[in-house]
């Protein structure tokens, strides 16, 4: 039988985890005051933990999309200039070649990021729902959805005329 100072191994307070939690409530460093009972008993949520971890993922993703779109636009501008110079003054040849370049351009990685943004942004940014449209509310009058890049997007940005 354990003495008055000893705790039974069956006593939950004697479990290593319980001792660790009890010890963590005492601040021996003298640098701060112990947490209040109310703070210690507050429910901890995964969402709170993730929010406290820095820049939200939707903001990181948005920056990635913008940076990659700028890179693609610069590369397309260079390609547009090269095709234009190669075709000199032949507008028909330039249009034909530029259409071929626009159709051959791949945006798989960037479009995957855009699809991820379109799927997760409203949840991550906690957008409210519009009960009339049964969709998330517009931001400054515009949809949060981003358009995927394709040949049509290329031809809108860089006309097939010299």
Secondary structure, 3 states (H helix, E strand, C coil): CCCCCCCCCCCHHHCHHHHHHHHHCCCCCCCCCCCCHHHHHCCCCHHHHHHCCCCCHHHHHHHHHHHHHHHHHHHHHHHHHHHHHHHCCCHHHHHHHHHHHHHHCCCHHHHHHHHHHHHHHHHHCCCCEECCCCEECCECCECCCCCCCCHHHHHHHCCCCC
